[in-house]
Amino acid sequence: MTEDWEDRVAAAWATIDDYPEERAADFRAVIDALVAELPEDSPLGPFEQASAWDSTGRPEKAVPLYREALARGLDGYRGRRAKIQLSSSLRNLGQPEEGVKLLTPELEGPSDELDDAVRATLALCLSSLGRDREGLSLVLGALAPHLPRYQRSMANYARALVNP
């Protein structure tokens, strides 16, 4: 993987909205062509392909590819993205409990710009399991730091939802 490859992948993803549903396969072909340039055992290949399937409405095709990418050692920022996206796909396929198991450890991991996405996706998984108070607590906790006022109050309300 080179910086040029990364730039071309980013450029491809920047065009996804140019592909209507009936041309989703064309977008996936662009990603497949880029993946073909990678070493066979690269975890980036299945991750990018999973993302393409997922983004074109086929989570059932994405799930095994996300699993493969993680099994091949995808970690760091992309690994975290894979866990978020896999959890979302699992939820969409009626398996939110697996999404909760996958994302809950991410709450304790190193912080980055994906923290709010972790919490939002985990909240959706929890809601799908009927655990709405826990989900709302996560979402309010994620939202509180972004508010121009009431950050402390909202953070306290978020905690009170699960620890009355």
Secondary structure as GFF3:
##gff-version 3
##sequence-region A 1 164
A	DSSP	alpha_helix	3	14	.	.	.	ID=ss1
A	DSSP	three_ten_helix	16	18	.	.	.	ID=ss2
A	DSSP	three_ten_helix	21	23	.	.	.	ID=ss3
A	DSSP	alpha_helix	24	35	.	.	.	ID=ss4
A	DSSP	alpha_helix	44	55	.	.	.	ID=ss5
A	DSSP	alpha_helix	59	71	.	.	.	ID=ss6
A	DSSP	alpha_helix	76	92	.	.	.	ID=ss7
A	DSSP	alpha_helix	96	103	.	.	.	ID=ss8
A	DSSP	three_ten_helix	104	107	.	.	.	ID=ss9
A	DSSP	alpha_helix	115	128	.	.	.	ID=ss10
A	DSSP	alpha_helix	132	143	.	.	.	ID=ss11
A	DSSP	three_ten_helix	144	146	.	.	.	ID=ss12
A	DSSP	alpha_helix	151	162	.	.	.	ID=ss13
###
